[in-house]
């Protein structure tokens, strides 16, 4: 009986963890889409879906968000867009907050 209770509790914790990770993934993907739309506007790119896919794919290169930042900074430099890393990081943070709020409300 006690083993069953612990197994049930363990399964519940695992399910909650999986659900939290899935929600976190959706928020980050939403943030990356918002970031891609903002960056595409500055870069003059009209292929938003393609560019959003590139930004989202960059996020899978390494753990953390540094890979997305590097991609954006490289794209801005190649396009001759004069923007500093701090501005991009601030946008990343703002879009992450907005994506989290959207997730909470719908």
N, C-alpha and C positions, 0 to 999 in steps of 0.2 A: 504494500500500500504506500509506504513512504517513498519507495523508489518511483512509483507512478506519479506522485505529487511532484517530485524533483524533475522527472522527465517532462511533465507537462509544463512546469515553470521554465525549464530550459528551452523547450520548443517555443514558448511564448516570447522569451527574450530574443531568441533567434529571429522569430517572425518580426518583432518590433525593430530589430536592427536592420533587417533586410528592407523593411518599409522606410525607415529613416534614410538609409543609403540611396534608395530609389528616389525619394523626395529631394535629397541633396543633389543627385545627378540631374534631375529635371530643372532645379533652380539654376545650377551652373550652366546647363545647356541653354536655358532661357537668357541668362546673363550674356553668354557668348553670342547669341543671336542679336541681342540689343547692341552689343559692342561692335559686332560686324556691320550692322546697319549704320551706326555712327561713323565708323572708320570708312566704310564704303563711300559715304557722302563726302568725306574729306579727300578721299583718294580719287573721286570721280568715277568710281566703278558702278556700273549699272546692273551687273550680274550678281545681285544680292544673294540669291540662293546658293550660287557657286561659292561666293566669297564666305558666306556664313558656314558652309560645309568645310571650307579650308580652316577657318578659325576654330570651329568645333574639333576638327581633326587634330589641330595643333595642341589642343588641351590633353590629348591622349599620349603625347610624346613622353612626358615625365610627370611624376607626381607634382602637384602644386600648380600655380598659375603662371609661373615664370615663362613657360614655353609659349603661352598666348601673348604675353607681353613682348617677348623677343620677336615673335612673328609680326605683330603689329608695328613695332619699332623698325623692323627691317623693311616692311612694306611702305611705311611712311618715308623712310630714308630713300628707298628706290624711286618713289614717286616725287621726291623733292618737297615733301610736306614738312614744314618746320614745326615740330611739336616735341616737347620734352617728355621724358619718361614719367615724371611726377604727374603731369596732366593725364596721361594715359592710365596710370595707376588710380588716380582719383575717379576717372570715368568707370574703370573696372569696379571699383568699390561702390560707386553710386548705382551702377546697373545691377550689381549683386543684391544690394538692398531692395531695389525696385522689383527684381525678379522674385525675391523672397516674399515681398508684400503681395505680389500678384498670386503667388502660390498659396498664400494664406487665405486670400479672398476668392479663390476660384480655382 
